[in-house]
Amino acid sequence: MKQLPLSRRLALCGSFISCLALAACAQAPSKTKAARLSSKSAAVTLSDTFKPSLAGDYPQITSEEMGRRFLKLVDGLKTVDALTPEYVAAETGLPLKYAPAGKVYSFTLHEPKSGWYYGLDYYQSPAAGWKTASVQFSNPTNPDADMAPVCGLDFDGYTAALKGMGFAMTPTYDMRGNVVEYRFYRGELDVSMGYREQARSTQVKQTHFCVESISVHGAK
């Protein structure tokens, strides 16, 4: 069977996490045994139950702050070999939890008022020989919703930061010649960034671009 391109696999993973988040919110949290792995500033928790947290419970972790912590992680990453859940948790200071259903480590926050979710995910596929860390922004109940609540750090902000780290930027096109995402390369590191207009309601919002997902990965 032909393997999907990496960007497509990441998109599918992101969609699954959004569904997982909605399902988890509908369930009451259960008491489970957890094994904690030590890190400098955060922990990785192996848990039978993954449940997104309310953004209000982590007021300091706004969508913009999560994006900046992810960029800090990327800036300090020298090789893909260093990309582990323990490293990601330590460098971002975010407590990752393992979601067995999706085989991912995740820390996801939900803003009930706007409907937006934003989260840091880590996924590794030993069989395929690749691993990735990503930040995703999704609104499962209203995919076309105005992204203003999660666009404090916008497309231009992410792009400027990555270029400042020494990444070279190149577009990825679909069969019709439309740009579907941008890729950034530095050494063996590959960063993918998906984006869209903030909203379609006004001309200003249509020309202001926000990031839907950003991931760092590499294949061995």
Secondary structure, DSSP 8 states (H G I E B T S, - for coil): -----HHHHHHHHHHHHHHHHHHHHTS-------EEE--SS--EEE-S----EEGGGSTT--HHHHHHHHHHHHHH---GGG--HHHHHHHHT--EEEETTTTEEEEEEEETTTTEEEEEEEEEETTTTEEEEEEEEE-TT-TTS--GGG-SS-HHHHHHHHHHTT-EEEEEE-TTS-EEEEEEEETTEEEEEEEEES-SSSHHHHTSEEEEEEEEEEE-
